[in-house]
Amino acid sequence: MPKLRNEKIEMRNEKFGIRRDTLSSKSYEFALRIVDLSKYLNQNQKEFILSKQLLRSGTAIGAMIQESHFAQSKADFLTKLTIALKEANETRYWLMLLHGSGYLNDSYLQSILPDCEELIKLLVSSTKTVKQSCSAQ
């Protein structure tokens, strides 16, 4: 199984200009873990199809959050966060499927699934806040 990433993330975030807000940082850290997991699934498990789906959806979360920082309007901002939420939900599905099919062991699922769940909760909260601010105007 891939090593759990936590060290050096802050340095990478600063070096590459990743925003330091919670959602951006957590989605970036999560994407790095997804990249490691995808490499592991390809190299060690010889699993290519599901891991590609996981890589696509797991990295798209942070990409959409980054895009939201330059949204053209509140509606555009909300759309990008909503897409990020959908990608996070899809990523949860692929993680569960990989676990159910035996490619992902219990301990790794238990280490990465809470991070995915946390992103989902943050995105649900963020989209609710934006919706409320849009309807208040």
KOLZAKOL-428908 format. One line per field, with one value per residue (C-alpha): residue number from 1; residue in one letter; chain; x, y, z. Coordinates in nm, 4 decimals. Layout:
! KOLZAKOL-428908
panu <- c(NUM|...)
kolmar <- c(A|...)
zapa <- c(A|...)
xx <- c(X|...)
yy <- c(Y|...)
zz <- c(Z|...)
END
This chain:
! KOLZAKOL-428908
panu <- c(1|2|3|4|5|6|7|8|9|10|11|12|13|14|15|16|17|18|19|20|21|22|23|24|25|26|27|28|29|30|31|32|33|34|35|36|37|38|39|40|41|42|43|44|45|46|47|48|49|50|51|52|53|54|55|56|57|58|59|60|61|62|63|64|65|66|67|68|69|70|71|72|73|74|75|76|77|78|79|80|81|82|83|84|85|86|87|88|89|90|91|92|93|94|95|96|97|98|99|100|101|102|103|104|105|106|107|108|109|110|111|112|113|114|115|116|117|118|119|120|121|122|123|124|125|126|127|128|129|130|131|132|133|134|135|136|137)
kolmar <- c(M|P|K|L|R|N|E|K|I|E|M|R|N|E|K|F|G|I|R|R|D|T|L|S|S|K|S|Y|E|F|A|L|R|I|V|D|L|S|K|Y|L|N|Q|N|Q|K|E|F|I|L|S|K|Q|L|L|R|S|G|T|A|I|G|A|M|I|Q|E|S|H|F|A|Q|S|K|A|D|F|L|T|K|L|T|I|A|L|K|E|A|N|E|T|R|Y|W|L|M|L|L|H|G|S|G|Y|L|N|D|S|Y|L|Q|S|I|L|P|D|C|E|E|L|I|K|L|L|V|S|S|T|K|T|V|K|Q|S|C|S|A|Q)
zapa <- c(A|A|A|A|A|A|A|A|A|A|A|A|A|A|A|A|A|A|A|A|A|A|A|A|A|A|A|A|A|A|A|A|A|A|A|A|A|A|A|A|A|A|A|A|A|A|A|A|A|A|A|A|A|A|A|A|A|A|A|A|A|A|A|A|A|A|A|A|A|A|A|A|A|A|A|A|A|A|A|A|A|A|A|A|A|A|A|A|A|A|A|A|A|A|A|A|A|A|A|A|A|A|A|A|A|A|A|A|A|A|A|A|A|A|A|A|A|A|A|A|A|A|A|A|A|A|A|A|A|A|A|A|A|A|A|A|A)
xx <- c(0.0000|0.1168|0.2639|0.0357|0.1321|0.1383|0.4949|0.6152|0.2625|0.2769|0.6055|0.4569|0.1485|0.3612|0.6048|0.3337|0.1034|-0.1808|-0.4166|-0.3979|-0.7709|-0.8995|-1.0899|-0.8035|-0.5403|-0.7414|-0.8403|-0.4772|-0.3536|-0.6287|-0.5346|-0.1739|-0.2946|-0.5157|-0.2166|-0.0144|-0.3001|-0.3413|0.0311|0.0066|-0.2977|-0.1256|0.2160|0.1325|-0.2214|-0.2063|-0.5459|-0.5809|-0.9476|-1.0906|-0.7713|-0.7986|-1.1553|-1.0408|-0.7504|-0.9760|-1.2470|-1.0146|-0.7967|-1.0887|-1.2153|-0.9233|-0.9100|-1.2709|-1.2074|-0.9105|-1.1255|-1.3859|-1.1327|-1.1601|-1.5324|-1.7025|-2.0038|-2.1597|-2.3556|-2.0342|-1.8680|-2.1592|-2.1492|-1.7792|-1.8223|-2.1197|-1.9125|-1.6372|-1.8986|-2.0150|-1.6552|-1.5996|-1.9094|-1.7924|-1.4501|-1.6162|-1.7928|-1.4667|-1.2950|-1.5787|-1.5773|-1.2004|-1.2381|-1.5320|-1.3457|-1.0378|-0.7968|-0.7985|-0.7473|-0.9439|-0.6679|-0.6065|-0.9786|-1.0146|-0.7297|-0.8485|-1.2286|-1.2603|-1.0656|-1.3094|-1.6052|-1.4596|-1.4272|-1.7883|-1.9041|-1.6997|-1.8352|-2.1956|-2.1527|-1.9878|-2.2549|-2.5314|-2.3651|-2.3323|-2.6932|-2.8116|-2.6083|-2.7468|-3.1065|-3.0573|-2.9803)
yy <- c(0.0000|0.3541|0.5495|0.7954|1.1446|1.4247|1.5490|1.8079|1.8942|2.2471|2.3101|2.1848|2.3976|2.7092|2.6226|2.5725|2.8506|2.6345|2.8463|2.7918|2.7857|2.4641|2.3364|2.4000|2.2504|1.9423|1.8737|1.9088|1.6738|1.4295|1.4461|1.3593|1.0530|0.9551|0.9827|0.7565|0.5088|0.5055|0.4349|0.1518|0.0005|0.0150|-0.1115|-0.3613|-0.4748|-0.4426|-0.2729|-0.0061|0.0661|0.1444|0.3206|0.5523|0.6421|0.7017|0.9181|1.1256|1.1924|1.2178|1.4839|1.6695|1.7707|2.0034|2.1189|2.2395|2.4098|2.5896|2.6921|2.8323|3.0881|3.2638|3.2195|3.4888|3.5134|3.3613|3.1276|3.0150|2.9742|2.7596|2.5498|2.4741|2.3801|2.1605|1.9794|1.9308|1.7793|1.5407|1.4370|1.3742|1.1571|0.9651|0.9192|0.7699|0.5230|0.4158|0.3734|0.1526|-0.0470|-0.0989|-0.2151|-0.4413|-0.6004|-0.6709|-0.4205|-0.1954|-0.3388|-0.2410|-0.0347|0.1836|0.2353|0.3365|0.5848|0.7544|0.7322|0.9777|1.2337|1.1903|1.2151|1.5326|1.6909|1.5998|1.7606|2.0760|2.1018|2.0460|2.3196|2.5542|2.5058|2.5622|2.8849|3.0114|2.9197|3.1059|3.4146|3.4072|3.3804|3.6572|3.9117)
zz <- c(0.0000|-0.0617|0.2260|0.3982|0.2832|0.5328|0.5463|0.2970|0.1830|0.3228|0.1437|-0.1832|-0.1341|-0.0885|-0.3668|-0.6268|-0.5143|-0.3870|-0.1801|0.1919|0.2664|0.4181|0.1167|-0.1257|0.1030|0.1914|-0.1691|-0.2805|-0.0077|-0.0989|-0.4690|-0.3817|-0.1917|-0.4851|-0.7221|-0.4910|-0.4679|-0.8458|-0.8893|-0.6380|-0.8093|-1.1483|-1.0408|-0.7677|-0.8382|-1.2186|-1.2029|-1.4718|-1.5416|-1.1969|-1.0899|-1.3908|-1.2910|-0.9324|-1.0495|-1.2728|-1.0142|-0.7123|-0.8704|-1.0294|-0.6836|-0.6198|-0.9805|-0.9633|-0.6293|-0.7850|-1.0821|-0.8431|-0.7178|-1.0537|-1.1066|-1.3107|-1.0831|-0.7724|-0.9980|-1.1687|-0.8273|-0.7088|-1.0267|-0.9831|-0.6162|-0.7072|-0.9688|-0.7087|-0.4762|-0.7486|-0.8149|-0.4431|-0.4290|-0.7371|-0.5778|-0.2693|-0.4996|-0.6693|-0.3322|-0.2094|-0.5337|-0.5177|-0.1593|-0.2391|-0.5296|-0.3156|-0.4710|-0.1640|0.1836|0.4946|0.6550|0.3503|0.2943|0.6600|0.6210|0.2989|0.3150|0.6082|0.4035|0.1160|0.3538|0.5052|0.1604|0.0872|0.4134|0.3478|-0.0061|0.1069|0.3661|0.1162|-0.1485|0.1088|0.2217|-0.1354|-0.2150|0.0937|0.0043|-0.3503|-0.2327|0.0270|-0.2440)
END
